[in-house]
């Protein structure tokens, strides 16, 4: 079992943006020193959800120079918000900078407010994402003398006459990681021998206190398709070793009681930030084309905590994760900076890294 850190902190004002970027760089370096194997970043815009998430490819390139042994990933790139040419170019550049240690999570996005900033309607996001990914594959495969690739996908237009530069780092382009919630997404990952994100809920309900039931359902579907695809053992082993289950908040303390108390303090600040953003989300959802059909529970409810949080003493966290290791989850993605990144929040995040590095990771690394 691998462990990765998710840099998902929020900024609450323009004055905090610069310090947050600096603090996240230090946090990533601390995670590497504690035995975490990858740094994952979100892809978000406008709402204070990690200022560098507006172009996390830049941060990943910077960190790749400082942490050459780490893998880097995205959880996840909102594909409808990226022109397919820019998407393929950025992936290839970062693939070279990381020496092939790149994992590009892909999805259709979650927030109407972000969509309208890019002239995309939320209801069209899934269709745009599918077509953008198909165009990206055409662009990656195009040789210099092949016929032009025509791009005609909603707001994204163009015609590519030559090829994407630079070329991919390896024989194939960097691994994409679909969210294996739909069979089509699980099948895409399995067909190519890519890892996948395995969700802990089944829409339209985005939460619950029995996450393992959902993880097992989606993992079994994905693994079955992967085994049927006819890949070599090495490809299957690598794909499963990076197949990822995500916790938006991981918090570890010396005792369960301390971890719960500190987690609730973190979640109260996180929920305050969510509610502050609600007004802007409501403005974005003022028409039918941008209305969401699902709602995430309040972060202070047991439904949200049960699905999205991992907390407790090192011993409790180890016991919680053992069934996931036995199932075959290869990578646990840990949100260790969830919420506004105050000085105290950063201290608690580093506390989690230290206890994970000393006790949790050694106990599960070979699982």
C-alpha positions as CSV (number, residue, x, y, z in Angstrom):
1,X,0.0,0.0,0.0
2,X,1.3,3.4,-1.0
3,X,0.4,6.8,0.6
4,X,0.1,10.1,-1.2
5,X,-0.5,13.6,0.1
6,X,-3.3,15.8,-1.3
7,X,-2.6,19.5,-1.2
8,X,-6.2,20.7,-0.9
9,X,-6.0,23.7,1.4
10,X,-8.1,26.9,1.1
11,X,-7.2,30.5,1.2
12,X,-9.7,32.9,2.8
13,X,-8.4,36.2,1.4
14,X,-6.0,37.6,-1.3
15,X,-3.5,38.4,1.5
16,X,-3.2,34.7,2.4
17,X,-2.6,33.4,-1.1
18,X,1.2,33.8,-1.2
19,X,1.8,32.4,2.2
20,X,-0.4,29.4,1.4
21,X,1.6,28.6,-1.7
22,X,4.9,28.7,0.4
23,X,3.4,26.6,3.2
24,X,2.1,23.9,0.7
25,X,5.5,23.6,-0.8
26,X,7.0,23.0,2.6
27,X,4.3,20.6,3.5
28,X,4.9,18.6,0.3
29,X,8.6,18.4,1.1
30,X,7.8,17.3,4.7
31,X,5.5,14.5,3.3
32,X,8.3,13.3,1.1
33,X,10.7,13.1,4.1
34,X,8.0,11.0,6.0
35,X,7.7,8.3,3.3
36,X,4.8,9.5,1.2
37,X,5.3,8.5,-2.4
38,X,3.3,11.1,-4.3
39,X,1.9,14.6,-4.2
40,X,-1.6,15.1,-5.7
41,X,-3.1,18.5,-6.5
42,X,-6.7,19.6,-7.3
43,X,-7.8,21.6,-10.4
44,X,-10.1,24.4,-9.3
45,X,-10.8,28.0,-10.0
46,X,-12.1,31.2,-8.5
47,X,-13.3,30.0,-5.1
48,X,-10.2,30.1,-2.8
49,X,-9.8,26.3,-3.1
50,X,-6.0,26.3,-3.1
51,X,-4.8,29.4,-5.1
52,X,-2.3,27.4,-7.1
53,X,-5.0,25.0,-8.2
54,X,-5.9,27.5,-11.0
55,X,-2.8,26.0,-12.7
56,X,-1.4,23.2,-10.6
57,X,0.7,21.9,-13.5
58,X,3.0,24.9,-12.7
59,X,3.3,23.9,-9.1
60,X,3.9,20.2,-10.0
61,X,6.7,21.3,-12.4
62,X,8.3,23.3,-9.6
63,X,8.0,20.5,-7.0
64,X,9.3,18.0,-9.5
65,X,12.6,19.8,-9.5
66,X,12.7,19.9,-5.7
67,X,11.5,16.3,-5.2
68,X,12.8,14.2,-8.1
69,X,11.9,10.9,-6.5
70,X,8.3,11.7,-5.9
71,X,5.4,10.8,-8.2
72,X,2.9,13.6,-9.0
73,X,-0.8,13.4,-9.7
74,X,-4.0,15.4,-10.1
75,X,-7.2,14.7,-8.3
76,X,-8.7,15.5,-10.7
77,X,-8.2,17.6,-13.8
78,X,-11.6,19.0,-14.8
79,X,-11.3,18.1,-18.5
80,X,-14.1,20.3,-19.8
81,X,-12.2,23.4,-18.6
82,X,-9.0,22.6,-20.7
83,X,-8.5,23.0,-24.4
84,X,-7.4,19.6,-25.6
85,X,-4.2,21.0,-27.2
86,X,-3.2,22.7,-24.0
87,X,-4.1,19.6,-22.0
88,X,-1.9,17.3,-24.1
89,X,1.0,19.7,-24.2
90,X,1.0,20.3,-20.4
91,X,0.7,16.6,-19.7
92,X,3.7,15.8,-22.0
93,X,5.9,18.6,-20.5
94,X,5.2,17.4,-17.0
95,X,5.7,13.8,-18.0
96,X,9.3,14.7,-19.0
97,X,9.9,16.8,-15.9
98,X,8.8,13.9,-13.6
99,X,10.6,11.3,-15.7
100,X,7.4,9.4,-16.3
101,X,6.2,9.6,-12.7
102,X,2.9,11.3,-13.6
103,X,-0.7,10.3,-12.8
104,X,-3.3,12.5,-14.4
105,X,-6.7,12.0,-12.7
106,X,-9.5,13.0,-15.1
107,X,-13.1,14.0,-14.5
108,X,-15.9,16.2,-15.7
109,X,-15.8,18.7,-12.8
110,X,-18.0,19.4,-9.9
111,X,-18.8,23.2,-9.7
112,X,-21.1,25.2,-11.9
113,X,-19.3,28.4,-10.8
114,X,-16.1,27.2,-12.3
115,X,-17.8,26.1,-15.5
116,X,-19.4,29.4,-16.4
117,X,-16.0,31.1,-16.0
118,X,-14.9,29.1,-19.0
119,X,-18.1,29.5,-21.0
120,X,-19.1,25.9,-20.2
121,X,-22.5,24.9,-19.0
122,X,-22.5,22.4,-16.2
123,X,-25.1,20.1,-17.9
124,X,-22.7,19.8,-20.9
125,X,-19.6,19.0,-18.8
126,X,-19.8,15.2,-19.2
127,X,-20.2,15.3,-23.0
128,X,-17.4,17.9,-23.3
129,X,-15.1,15.8,-21.1
130,X,-15.6,12.6,-23.2
131,X,-15.0,14.4,-26.5
132,X,-12.0,16.3,-25.1
133,X,-10.4,13.0,-24.0
134,X,-11.0,11.5,-27.4
135,X,-9.4,14.5,-29.1
136,X,-6.5,14.3,-26.7
137,X,-5.9,10.7,-27.7
138,X,-6.0,11.7,-31.4
139,X,-3.5,14.5,-30.7
140,X,-1.1,12.2,-28.7
141,X,-1.2,9.7,-31.6
142,X,-0.7,12.2,-34.4
143,X,2.5,12.0,-36.3
144,X,4.0,14.9,-38.3
145,X,2.6,13.9,-41.7
146,X,-0.7,12.5,-40.5
147,X,-3.9,14.4,-41.6
148,X,-4.8,17.4,-39.5
149,X,-6.8,16.9,-36.3
150,X,-9.8,19.1,-36.3
151,X,-11.1,20.3,-32.9
152,X,-14.8,21.2,-32.8
153,X,-16.1,20.7,-29.3
154,X,-18.2,23.4,-27.8
155,X,-16.0,26.4,-26.8
156,X,-12.9,24.5,-28.1
157,X,-12.0,24.9,-31.7
158,X,-8.9,24.5,-33.8
159,X,-6.9,22.4,-36.4
160,X,-3.6,20.8,-35.6
161,X,-1.4,20.4,-38.7
162,X,1.9,19.0,-37.2
163,X,2.1,17.3,-33.9
164,X,2.1,17.9,-30.1
165,X,5.5,18.9,-28.7
166,X,7.2,17.7,-26.7
167,X,6.5,14.0,-27.5
168,X,5.5,11.8,-24.6
169,X,8.2,10.7,-22.2
170,X,7.7,7.0,-22.8
171,X,6.3,4.9,-25.6
172,X,2.8,5.9,-24.4
173,X,1.6,9.2,-22.9
174,X,1.3,9.6,-19.2
175,X,-1.1,7.4,-17.3
176,X,-4.6,8.9,-17.0
177,X,-6.7,8.0,-13.9
178,X,-10.5,8.1,-14.5
179,X,-12.9,8.1,-11.6
180,X,-14.3,4.6,-11.8
181,X,-17.9,5.6,-11.0
182,X,-19.3,4.8,-14.4
183,X,-18.7,1.5,-16.2
184,X,-17.4,3.5,-19.2
185,X,-14.8,5.2,-17.0
186,X,-13.7,2.0,-15.4
187,X,-13.5,0.3,-18.8
188,X,-11.3,3.2,-20.2
189,X,-8.9,2.7,-17.3
190,X,-8.9,-1.1,-17.6
191,X,-8.5,-1.1,-21.4
192,X,-5.3,1.1,-21.2
193,X,-3.9,-0.5,-18.1
194,X,-4.3,2.7,-16.1
195,X,-5.0,3.0,-12.4
196,X,-8.4,4.5,-11.3
197,X,-9.9,6.5,-8.5
198,X,-12.3,4.3,-6.5
199,X,-15.2,6.3,-4.9
200,X,-16.7,5.6,-1.5
201,X,-20.3,6.6,-2.4
202,X,-22.9,6.0,-5.0
203,X,-24.7,9.0,-6.5
204,X,-27.1,10.7,-6.0
205,X,-26.2,10.2,-2.3
206,X,-22.7,11.7,-1.8
207,X,-22.0,10.4,1.7
208,X,-22.7,7.7,4.1
209,X,-21.3,5.7,7.0
210,X,-20.5,2.5,5.1
211,X,-17.9,3.6,2.6
212,X,-16.2,0.3,2.3
213,X,-19.3,-1.2,0.7
214,X,-19.1,1.3,-2.2
215,X,-15.3,1.0,-2.5
216,X,-15.5,-2.8,-2.9
217,X,-18.3,-2.5,-5.5
218,X,-16.4,-0.1,-7.7
219,X,-13.0,-1.8,-7.1
220,X,-14.3,-5.2,-8.0
221,X,-15.8,-3.9,-11.3
222,X,-12.6,-2.1,-12.2
223,X,-10.3,-5.0,-11.3
224,X,-12.5,-7.5,-13.2
225,X,-12.3,-5.3,-16.3
226,X,-8.6,-4.9,-15.9
227,X,-8.0,-8.6,-15.6
228,X,-10.1,-9.2,-18.7
229,X,-8.2,-6.7,-20.8
230,X,-5.3,-9.1,-21.4
231,X,-2.4,-7.0,-20.0
232,X,0.9,-8.4,-18.8
233,X,1.3,-9.1,-15.1
234,X,3.6,-6.1,-14.8
235,X,1.0,-3.7,-16.2
236,X,-1.7,-5.1,-14.0
237,X,0.5,-4.9,-10.9
238,X,1.4,-1.3,-11.7
239,X,-2.2,-0.2,-12.3
240,X,-3.4,-1.8,-9.1
241,X,-0.5,-0.4,-7.1
242,X,-1.7,3.2,-7.9
243,X,-5.4,2.5,-7.8
244,X,-6.5,5.2,-5.4
245,X,-9.0,5.7,-2.6
246,X,-9.2,9.3,-1.4
247,X,-9.9,10.9,2.0
248,X,-10.6,14.6,1.9
249,X,-9.4,14.8,5.5
250,X,-6.9,12.6,7.2
251,X,-6.1,13.5,10.8
252,X,-3.9,11.5,13.2
253,X,-3.1,12.2,16.8
254,X,-1.7,10.2,19.7
255,X,-5.2,9.2,20.9
256,X,-8.6,8.7,19.2
257,X,-10.1,11.4,21.5
258,X,-7.5,14.0,20.6
259,X,-7.8,13.2,16.9
260,X,-11.6,13.5,17.0
261,X,-11.5,16.8,18.8
262,X,-8.9,18.3,16.5
263,X,-10.7,17.0,13.4
264,X,-14.0,18.7,14.4
265,X,-12.1,22.0,14.9
266,X,-10.7,21.6,11.4
267,X,-14.1,20.7,9.9
268,X,-15.8,23.7,11.5
269,X,-13.4,26.0,9.7
270,X,-13.8,24.0,6.5
271,X,-17.6,24.2,6.7
272,X,-17.4,28.0,7.3
273,X,-15.4,28.3,4.1
274,X,-17.9,26.2,2.2
275,X,-20.8,28.3,3.4
276,X,-19.0,31.5,2.5
277,X,-18.7,30.2,-1.0
278,X,-22.4,29.2,-1.2
279,X,-23.6,32.6,-2.4
280,X,-21.4,32.5,-5.4
281,X,-22.4,28.9,-6.2
282,X,-26.0,30.0,-6.0
283,X,-25.4,32.8,-8.5
284,X,-23.8,30.2,-10.9
285,X,-26.9,27.9,-10.6
286,X,-29.4,30.6,-11.6
287,X,-30.4,28.8,-14.8
288,X,-31.3,25.2,-15.6
289,X,-28.1,24.6,-17.6
290,X,-26.0,25.1,-14.5
291,X,-28.1,23.5,-11.7
292,X,-26.5,20.6,-9.8
293,X,-28.5,17.5,-9.3
294,X,-26.6,16.2,-6.3
295,X,-25.6,17.8,-2.9
296,X,-22.7,17.0,-0.7
297,X,-23.7,16.7,3.0
298,X,-22.6,19.3,5.6
299,X,-19.1,18.4,6.6
300,X,-20.1,18.3,10.3
301,X,-22.5,15.4,9.8
302,X,-21.6,11.8,10.3
303,X,-22.6,11.1,6.7
304,X,-19.8,13.4,5.4
305,X,-17.3,12.3,8.1
306,X,-18.0,8.6,7.4
307,X,-17.3,8.9,3.7
308,X,-14.6,11.6,3.5
309,X,-12.6,11.4,6.8
310,X,-10.0,9.1,8.2
311,X,-9.1,10.0,11.8
312,X,-7.8,8.5,15.0
313,X,-4.6,7.2,16.7
314,X,-2.1,5.5,14.5
315,X,-3.3,2.1,15.7
316,X,-6.9,3.0,14.8
317,X,-6.0,4.3,11.4
318,X,-4.0,1.1,10.7
319,X,-6.9,-1.1,11.6
320,X,-9.3,1.0,9.5
321,X,-7.1,0.7,6.4
322,X,-6.3,-3.1,6.7
323,X,-9.5,-4.1,4.9
324,X,-8.7,-1.7,2.1
325,X,-5.2,-3.2,1.8
326,X,-6.7,-6.7,1.7
327,X,-9.1,-5.7,-0.9
328,X,-6.3,-4.4,-3.1
329,X,-6.4,-0.6,-2.9
330,X,-2.8,0.4,-3.8
331,X,-2.7,4.0,-2.9
332,X,-4.4,6.0,-0.2
333,X,-4.7,9.7,-1.0
334,X,-4.6,11.8,2.2
335,X,-6.0,15.3,2.5
336,X,-3.8,16.6,5.2
337,X,-4.3,20.4,4.7
338,X,-8.1,20.4,4.3
339,X,-9.7,23.8,5.1
340,X,-8.3,27.3,5.6
341,X,-4.5,26.9,6.0
342,X,-3.9,28.8,9.2
343,X,-0.7,28.4,11.2
344,X,-2.5,26.1,13.6
345,X,-4.0,24.1,10.7
346,X,-0.5,23.6,9.2
347,X,0.8,22.4,12.6
348,X,-2.0,19.8,12.7
349,X,-1.3,18.7,9.2
350,X,2.4,18.2,9.9
351,X,1.5,16.3,13.1
352,X,-0.5,13.9,10.8
353,X,2.4,13.5,8.4
354,X,4.8,12.8,11.3
355,X,2.6,10.1,12.9
356,X,1.8,8.6,9.5
357,X,5.5,8.4,8.7
358,X,6.5,6.9,12.0
359,X,3.8,4.4,12.5
360,X,1.1,4.0,9.8
361,X,3.1,3.9,6.6
362,X,5.7,1.3,8.0
363,X,2.8,-0.9,9.1
364,X,1.0,-0.9,5.8
365,X,3.7,-0.3,3.1
366,X,4.1,-3.9,2.3
367,X,0.4,-4.8,2.6
